[in-house]
């Protein structure tokens, strides 16, 4: 992933030099595509994100016996001729701190014939997975976890039952993991959501991606999904769209500086729900427009808003950074589940914004930001890529912002600091 300094001082934007930017491919779509291509027996992916999270997924697939060849902009996934659905019967998978990888792989290996362990860094051992394990146990799979978090052991002979219930009030990834595994379970599968569901647009994204690859999923009633068995690979090539969460930082840059920034390849019909972030900025007063090249945000006078960000929670911290420059308070609500991400993102963001002089009220499922005079500070990132990139937005306006552990962006956007520095030059 390259070398990063231990700290990085932000340079406020004084003269715009790049109003059109490109961002890497979607992490969410990349890891879903890797899993689906592996389970269906192979295919090629273009535009795949190259980052720590996808490297973890690729390494795990190789340990499971799949072939994964990376060449320039194309990744080829294959299963050895004559191999089982999951080629290897045993594997120890190191997941680092990739939530998508641990959840998607846990469901995928449950289709195999053997014993598999999944583990990661200390923070991963604090991230819950029990609701997914409970659902897999309903499928006849033996699972064990001492704490309800990794490390996890899965001992399986495949799915022997095909009617499951799953809770998705902590993470929608549990349901996405089951949906992607279900076509390969050998019989029609019914999955029912037990209770409320967070981040529902991510489920829509999973289903739309699966439909593109030829999978058949019906929703006979709200919260119930009927997945038909996989027939054959009707599509063996998939192109990844730009990462909407990564784009949010550049849209936010336009918002706080009053500049006009276009992110190439983005549009309102993207699979990723996080593209809705631009319409949160529109509520705050920005001008949003689209063209064949991408979505454009033009910064205007910002006003505080009261917003439910459950559907676009990965951009919650980006909006919190923008809110520091609005007139009036901004309340961000219904994002309690982000406390289980790479860090407790609500408390972490509140703590770091207070260092800048911002008034912050923290509550169970969100926070309220009260703008005021800012000052420079050294800001912690908690080894969370989205903390680092969100706080960089503040540094476009406020001098003296120093980001600790800037290398944590390698998780999803290794070239972020190079792309970010292209926005401004010193006067």
N, C-alpha and C positions, 0 to 999 in steps of 0.2 A: 504493500500500500504506500510505500515511500516514507520519507523522513519528515517529521513535524517538530517544531520547536516546543518547549515546555509551556511557554506562554506566547501570546500574540496580541500586539496592540492594534486596535482598529484605527483606520484613517477616515475621518469624517469626509463625506462627499462634498467637494467644492467645485468640481467641474465634471459634468457627466461625459464619459467617453464611450459608453456602450449602452445603447438603448434597446438592443436586440440580443437576447441571450438564449443559449441552449442548455438544457439540463439533461442528466443521464436518464436511462430508462427506469421505469417504475420498479421499485424493490418488491412491492406486493405482487405485481403481475409476473416478475421474473421468477420468484420462488414458486409461485403457483404453476407457471409454465414448466419449470424443471420437474416438479413432482408429476404433473399430468403426462408429460412426454415420457418420463421413465416408466410409469405404470402402463401406458398404452403400448410400450415396446420400442419407442424411439421417434425421433424427429429432429428438426432444426429450429433454432430460435435466433432471431436477429434483434439487435438493439438491447440485448440482455445487460442489465446493470452489472458492472464489475466492482464489487465492494466486499467488505468483510462478511456481510450477511449471505451474499450469494456464494462466496468462496466456501463458507461453512456448509451450505447446502450441497454444492458440487462435491466437496470432500466426502460428505456422508453418503451421497449416491454412489461414489466410487467404492467406498468401504462395503456397501451393500451388493456390489458386483456389477453395477451398471457402468457402461462406458460413457465418459463425458469428455469430448474434445473441444477445446477452445481455440478458435482461430480468428483473429481480427474481430469483425463485427458479428461472427456467426458461431453459435455453439451447437454441437451435434450430440444428442443423447441416444444411446443404444442399449439394448439388452442382448446378451450373448445368445446365439442361436440355440434353441432347445432348453434354455434356462427357465427356471420357475419364475412366477410373477415377481418375487423378490429373490434374486439369484442366490445370495448367500444366506445360510441358515443361522449365522451368528455374526454380530458386529457390535463394536463399542463406538458410539457416535459422540463426538465432542461438538457441542452446539454453540460454544462461546456465550453470547447474550442475545441470540437471534430467536425472538418469540415465534415468528412464522416458521422457522426451521424446526424447532422442537415440537410444535403442535402438528404441523403437516407431516413430519416424518413419523411421529408416534402413530398417527392413524395409518400411514402408508405401510409401515413395517408390521402392523397388526394383521395385514393380509397375508403375511409370509408363513413360513413353516420353520420356526426356530425361536431363538432367544436373542433379544436385542436390548441394549442399554443406551440411554441418552442422558448426557450430563453437560454442564457448562461451567462458566465462571461463577464466583460467589453470588453475584446478583441474580443469575439465572436460578440459583437454588432458593431464591425468595419469590419467584414468579409462579403463580398457581397454574396447575394443570389437572387437578383432581376431577373437575367436571368432565373433561374429555376422557379421562381414564374410566370414570363411572359409565360413560356411554359405551366405551369399548368393551367393558365387562358385560354389558347387556348383549353384545354381539357374540359372546362366548369366548372372549379373549382374556387371558390372565394378565393382570397388571399389578405392579407394586410400586409404592412410593411411601417412604417413611413419614413425609411431611405434607404430602399433597402438592409438592413442587419437585423438580428434578433433584437428584438423579431418579430416573424411572427405569424399571425393567419390564419388558413386555415378552411374555412367553405365549406363543400362539401356534395354532394349527389352522389359522384362517378364521373367517367369520362363520359361525354355525347358526346364528340367529340374525334376523334381518329387519327387526322392528325396534327402533331405538328412540330414547328420549335424551335430550341434552340441554343443560343450562347454558345460556349465552349472555348472562347479565354481567359477567366479568370480562369476557372476550368473545367477540364474534368469530375469532379464529378457530374455536372449537367446532363450530358448525361448518365453517369452510373446510376444515380438515376432514370431517366426516363426509361431506358432499363429494370431495375429490376422491376419497377412497371408495365410496359406495358403488360406483359403476363396475368395480373389479371384484366385488364380493361374491359373485357367482349366482345371484338371484336378485329380483327387485328388492330395493331397500326403502323402507319408510322411516323418515327422521322427523321427530316432532320436537319443537322447541318448548322447553318447560319454563314458563314464566317470561319475563321481559328479555329483550335483546338489545345490546348496545351496538353502535357502529353498523347499523343495518345496510348502508350503502356498500360495505365491503362484501356482504353476502350477495347483493345484486351483482357486484363486480365478479365474484367467483362464478356465479351461474352464467352470466353473459360470456365469460371467457370459456367456460366448459361447453356452452352451446356452440361457440365458434369452432371448437375442436371436435364437434360431432356428438357430444353427450346429450342424453335426453333426461331432463328434469322437469317435473310438473309440480305445481303447488295447488293441490285440490282445495285447500283452505288455509287461512292465515296461520303461519307458524308450522305448517306441515309440508314436507317435501317428499315426493316419490321419485326415486332415481332408478332408471332402467339399467339393466346390465349392459356393459360395453360390448359392442358388436365388432367393429374393426375401425382402424384409423382412417377416417375419411379426410382428415387434414393432418399433414405431417410437417407443416411449417407455421410458425407463429411469430409475429412482429410485436415487440414490446413498445408501448407508447411512453412518452416522457413522464417522469415522476411528478405527479401533481403536488405532493407534499414538498418536494425540493423546489418546485416552481414558486411555492408560497413565499419563500424568502425574498425572491426578486420582485414579486408583486408587492410585498410589504415595503421593499426598498423604494418603489415608486410612491407608495402611500406616504411615507414619512419624509421624503425629500421634495415632493411636488414634481418629480420627474415623470417621464412617460417611458414605460418599459414593456416590451413584448417578449413573451417566452415562446419560442418557436415550437410548433407542433402541438400546442395546447388548444383545446376547444371545449365548448360547453357540453358536448356529447361524449366526452371521454368516459371510459369504464370506471375510473377512479372518482369516488364521491368527493375527495378532498379538493377537486377543482371548484367546488362550491365556495371555497375560501374567497374567491374574487368577489362574490356577491355579498359576503360579510363586509369586505372593504367598500363595496358600493353603498351599503347601509351607512357606513361611516362617512360617506361623502365623496369617495373616489369615483372617477369615471371609468367604466369598463366597456370595452368594445372588442369585437372579433373580426378576423379577416382570414383569408385562406392560409396565412402564415402562422397565426396563433392569436391568443388572447392578449389584449393590451390593457394595462392599468395606468391611468394618469392620476397622480396625486392631487388632491384638493384640500381645502380646509377640513380637518378631521373633527368629527363629533363622537362623543361616547355613545355606546349602544348597550342594550341588554339582549343577550343572545344565548340560545341553546345550541351548544356545539357538539352534542352527542354524535351527530352524523359525520362531523369533520374534526374529530378530536385530535388527530395528529397535527393539526394546525392551530390548536389552542394556544400554544406558547408563542407562535408567530403573531397571533392577534394581540396577545398580552403585551408584546413588545411594541406593536403599533399603538396600542392604547396609551402608552406613556406620552404620546404627542397629540392626543385628542383634547378637545375642549369638553370637559365634563367626564364623569366616571363611566367606565365600561364594566359591565357584569357579565362574566362567562359562567354558564350554568350547565348542569347535567353531564359532567365529565368525570364523575367519581372514579370510573374504571382506569383513568390514566395514572392513578396512584400505583398501579401494578405494572407499569411500563419499565423502561430501562432504569428509571428512578421514580420516586413519588413526584410526578411532574407538577402537581399543584403546590405542594410545599416548597419544592426546589425553586420554582419560578417566583413565588412570593418572597422567599428569602433573598434571592439575588436582586430583584427589583427594589426591595427595601434598601439594599446597599447603595442604590443610585439616588435615594431620596424620594422614591415613589411611595405613596400611601397605598397599602394593599390590605384588604380584608380577605382572609381565607375562610372558607366554609367547607362543609363535607364534600360537596360535589362541584366546587369551583372557586372562583375568587372575583373580587371587585377591585379594579385598579383606579386610583384617584391620582390623576396627573398633577405634577407640581414641578418646581425647579429641580433640574437634575444636576448631578456632579459625577465626575469620573470615579471609577472603582475597578478593582480586580475581581472578576466574576468567576465563580466555580461552575463547572459543567456536569459534575457528578458522573462522568464517563458516559454522558448521554448526548448523542449526536444532535438531537433536536434542541437541546438546551444551548449548545454552542452556536448553532446556526441562527436560532431565534435571537439570542443576545447580540449577535453581530449586527442585527437590524438597528439596535439602539446606537451602536458605534458609528453608524452613518451620519448621525446628527450630533451626538454628544462626544466631545473630546475626552480623552483619558480613559477609555474603555479598554481593559486588558482581559483577554479570554484565557483562562487556564485550560491545560490539556486540549488544545485545539485539534490534536490528532484523533479525537474520538469521532470526528466526522467520517473517518474511513469506514465506519459501519455501513453507511448507505451512500456517501457522496465523497469519495476520496479526493476529488479535484476541487472541492468547494472553495477553498481559500484562494486558489488561482482564479477561479471564475468570479469570485466576489471582489477581488482586488481590481479586476478590470472595470468595475463600475466607477471608480474614482481615481483621481490623481491628486498629489499635494500641490497646493498653489504656491 
